Amino acid sequence: MDYLPFTRPSIDEETIAGVADVLRSGWITSGPCVNQLEQALSQYFGGRPVRVMSSGTGALEIALSVAGVQPGDEVITTPLSWVATANVILRAGARPVFVDVDAATRNIDLARIEAAITGNTRALLPVDMAGLPVDRDRLYDIARRRGLRVIEDAAQSMGATWGGRRIGSFGDLVAISFHANKNITTAEGGCLVLADAAETDLCTRLRLQGVVRLPDGGQEVEIAGGKHNLTDIAARIGLGQLKHLEAFAARRRTLARRYFERFDADSGCVLPLADYANCNWHMFQVLLPLERLRIDRGGFIQAMHQRGIGVGVHYPAMHLFKLYRQLGYNPGDFPQAERIGSTTLTLPLFPAMDDADVDRVCAAVAEVIRDNKK
Ligand SMILES: *Cc1c(COP(=O)(O)O)cnc(C)c1O
């Protein structure tokens, strides 16, 4: 039987031909495809300004700059994310202030945010884990009342909605990733959705060396921008992907439903929240009942691999990494994030999967648990 990876991008032949055209065109870095992709994304996000970047991490870094986050500031975030989320805060010279996650959503616990706000808090940086949006009503209510900027780490939530509105079509600064594993991809890439013209101009400069092109053909530089522009090769992939966004999301939803239907209820695994309305089903993550098993998570992953199934770990709690323990964080600080981070397993979920693949994964999980009970 074929090896089933935990994710795989779906790139159609039209996109492959389009990329070949870009390669033959003589202009392969930022150019017409980048402009087209930004226009298409802006339209998707209800007309808001969008700047594409070479990564979601770059979009987050620029968002922190645009929001004026400086050394000495604090930024409130979740301990349960890809480590990019906290790294960008450190790289801005600010302190990541972690707030534990909610057991049901696995996202930052909104009820605990206000207790973490100090005089130094500048921004909130929530993450939509697995494409399940953080409650935007409660989030922006806190931000408005406390005068804080919001940088949405929506890296995983392209195509997700909140109350019928697309993530990215409202709110403050929204950073999205087009990494190869995300719901739509440019291989590597991302974008920042903004709300304000002056901030969009600042974002444009921060993206590429701070350069402003003058009407007389000259250039001016007032800030030291970075190097975060996207290539036309990548943008052309993005244009081909965007057409399929809704179909991809629908297929992911169908596969997620099948997981819920077929999953062995007696396995002891904890399934994700079944939010078919808002979630884009970026990942399907179960919490393993390791306390009942003779194997650890590494052994579980190996047993799945032996059955021809790839799985992932997204993510260990970040405050337990050496870098963050040096800031004073310790085991026990965020019990929900630690429990989820140490037992979570990402099962295969991607648009090109068959229904039968879901059944095969469910059967394999049940078998590994049955064979390894204490
Ligand atoms: C993927 C991801 C990022 C970073 O995006 P890149 O495009 O890989 O730089 C940041 N935060 C979260 C939650 C992600 O999943």
Ligand as a Chemical Component Dictionary entry (heavy atoms), coordinates in Angstrom:
data_LIG
# 
_chem_comp.id                   LIG 
_chem_comp.type                 NON-POLYMER 
_chem_comp.pdbx_formal_charge   0 
_chem_comp.three_letter_code    LIG 
# 
loop_
_chem_comp_atom.comp_id 
_chem_comp_atom.atom_id 
_chem_comp_atom.alt_atom_id 
_chem_comp_atom.type_symbol 
_chem_comp_atom.charge 
_chem_comp_atom.model_Cartn_x 
_chem_comp_atom.model_Cartn_y 
_chem_comp_atom.model_Cartn_z 
_chem_comp_atom.pdbx_ordinal 
LIG C1 C1 C 0 3.466 28.115 9.560  1  
LIG C2 C2 C 0 3.313 28.985 10.777 2  
LIG C3 C3 C 0 4.053 30.157 10.952 3  
LIG C4 C4 C 0 5.190 30.569 10.071 4  
LIG O1 O1 O 0 4.912 30.594 8.726  5  
LIG P1 P1 P 0 6.131 30.374 7.685  6  
LIG O2 O2 O 0 5.501 30.666 6.372  7  
LIG O3 O3 O 0 6.584 28.959 7.839  8  
LIG O4 O4 O 0 7.193 31.338 8.038  9  
LIG C5 C5 C 0 3.782 30.946 12.051 10 
LIG N1 N1 N 0 2.846 30.600 12.943 11 
LIG C6 C6 C 0 2.123 29.480 12.819 12 
LIG C7 C7 C 0 1.061 29.173 13.804 13 
LIG C8 C8 C 0 2.346 28.617 11.739 14 
LIG O5 O5 O 0 1.634 27.497 11.644 15 
# 
loop_
_chem_comp_bond.comp_id 
_chem_comp_bond.atom_id_1 
_chem_comp_bond.atom_id_2 
_chem_comp_bond.value_order 
_chem_comp_bond.pdbx_ordinal 
LIG C1 C2 SING 1  
LIG C2 C3 SING 2  
LIG C2 C8 DOUB 3  
LIG C3 C4 SING 4  
LIG C3 C5 DOUB 5  
LIG C4 O1 SING 6  
LIG O1 P1 SING 7  
LIG P1 O2 DOUB 8  
LIG P1 O3 SING 9  
LIG P1 O4 SING 10 
LIG C5 N1 SING 11 
LIG N1 C6 DOUB 12 
LIG C6 C7 SING 13 
LIG C6 C8 SING 14 
LIG C8 O5 SING 15 
# 
